[in-house]
Amino acid sequence: MKEKSRNPATKKIARERIEVLFAQAKLAFSDHPERSDRYVEIARKIAMRQRIRIDREFRRQYCHHCYAFFVPGKNMRVRVHRGNIVVTCLSCRKKTRYHLVRPHVRQE
C-alpha cells in the first residue's frame, strides 16, 4: 500500500479532484447513471486515501448505503418529517435522516 503523503498540497489537489468528479457526475447522470455512481466511488476512494472529509454539499449528493449519485425526482425522494429531512434512495430503498437546522432570527 502506498504511504500517506504528508504534503498539504496533495490534500488540496484531492479536494479539487473530488469537486470535479461530482460536477462530472451531475453532467453524466442523464445519459449514463451508472457512470455517475462510478464517479462517486472514485471520489470516495480519493478522500479515504488522502484522509480528508468530503464536504457536506457533496456528502448529501449520494446514498451512503449503495453509493448511488442522487438526482431529486429521479432516484431519490425528499420529505420533511418532524424537523428532519428524510431522504429515501429509490435504488436501495434506504432512508437517511438529516436534522433540519433553522437559522436563528434575531428579533429587535
C-alpha positions as CSV (number, residue, x, y, z in Angstrom):
1,M,0.0,0.0,0.0
2,K,1.2,3.5,-0.9
3,E,2.5,5.6,2.0
4,K,0.3,8.5,3.0
5,S,1.5,11.8,1.7
6,R,2.4,14.5,4.3
7,N,2.3,17.3,1.8
8,P,-0.7,19.6,2.3
9,A,-0.8,20.4,-1.4
10,T,-1.9,16.9,-2.2
11,K,-4.9,17.3,0.1
12,K,-5.8,20.5,-1.8
13,I,-5.5,18.7,-5.1
14,A,-7.6,15.8,-3.8
15,R,-10.4,18.2,-2.8
16,E,-10.3,19.8,-6.2
17,R,-10.5,16.4,-7.8
18,I,-13.5,15.4,-5.7
19,E,-15.2,18.6,-6.7
20,V,-14.5,17.9,-10.4
21,L,-15.8,14.3,-10.0
22,F,-19.1,15.4,-8.5
23,A,-19.5,18.0,-11.3
24,Q,-18.9,15.3,-13.9
25,A,-21.4,13.0,-12.1
26,K,-24.1,15.7,-12.4
27,L,-23.4,16.1,-16.1
28,A,-23.2,12.4,-16.9
29,F,-26.4,11.3,-14.9
30,S,-28.9,12.0,-17.7
31,D,-27.1,9.7,-20.2
32,H,-25.2,7.3,-18.0
33,P,-26.4,7.0,-14.4
34,E,-24.0,4.1,-13.7
35,R,-21.1,6.4,-14.7
36,S,-22.2,8.9,-12.1
37,D,-22.2,6.2,-9.5
38,R,-18.6,5.3,-10.5
39,Y,-17.5,8.9,-10.2
40,V,-18.9,8.9,-6.6
41,E,-16.9,5.7,-5.9
42,I,-13.7,7.3,-7.2
43,A,-14.3,10.5,-5.2
44,R,-14.8,8.4,-2.0
45,K,-11.6,6.4,-2.7
46,I,-9.6,9.6,-3.1
47,A,-11.0,11.0,0.1
48,M,-10.1,7.8,2.0
49,R,-6.7,7.6,0.6
50,Q,-5.8,11.2,1.5
51,R,-7.8,11.0,4.8
52,I,-9.9,14.0,4.1
53,R,-13.6,14.5,4.7
54,I,-15.9,15.1,1.7
55,D,-17.6,18.5,2.1
56,R,-21.2,18.5,3.3
57,E,-22.6,19.7,0.0
58,F,-21.1,16.6,-1.8
59,R,-21.8,14.2,1.1
60,R,-25.5,14.8,0.7
61,Q,-25.4,14.1,-3.1
62,Y,-25.0,10.3,-2.8
63,C,-26.5,7.4,-0.9
64,H,-24.4,6.2,1.9
65,H,-25.6,2.6,1.6
66,C,-25.4,1.9,-2.2
67,Y,-23.3,4.9,-3.2
68,A,-25.7,6.0,-5.9
69,F,-25.5,9.6,-7.1
70,F,-28.6,11.4,-6.1
71,V,-30.8,13.4,-8.5
72,P,-34.0,14.7,-6.9
73,G,-37.1,13.2,-8.6
74,K,-35.1,10.6,-10.5
75,N,-33.6,8.3,-7.9
76,M,-34.3,10.0,-4.5
77,R,-37.3,11.2,-2.5
78,V,-37.1,14.1,-0.1
79,R,-39.6,14.6,2.7
80,V,-39.6,16.8,5.8
81,H,-40.9,15.0,8.9
82,R,-40.9,16.4,12.5
83,G,-37.9,18.7,12.0
84,N,-35.9,16.2,10.0
85,I,-35.2,15.9,6.3
86,V,-35.8,12.3,5.2
87,V,-34.0,11.3,2.0
88,T,-35.1,7.9,0.5
89,C,-32.9,6.3,-2.1
90,L,-35.1,4.8,-4.7
91,S,-32.3,2.4,-5.8
92,C,-31.8,0.6,-2.4
93,R,-34.9,1.9,-0.5
94,K,-32.7,3.1,2.4
95,K,-33.6,6.2,4.3
96,T,-31.2,8.8,5.6
97,R,-32.3,11.5,8.0
98,Y,-30.7,14.9,8.5
99,H,-31.7,17.2,11.3
100,L,-33.2,20.4,9.9
101,V,-31.4,23.3,11.5
102,R,-33.5,26.5,11.2
103,P,-31.5,29.8,11.1
104,H,-31.8,31.8,14.3
105,V,-33.7,35.0,13.5
106,R,-32.8,37.8,15.9
107,Q,-35.7,39.9,17.0
108,E,-35.2,43.6,17.7
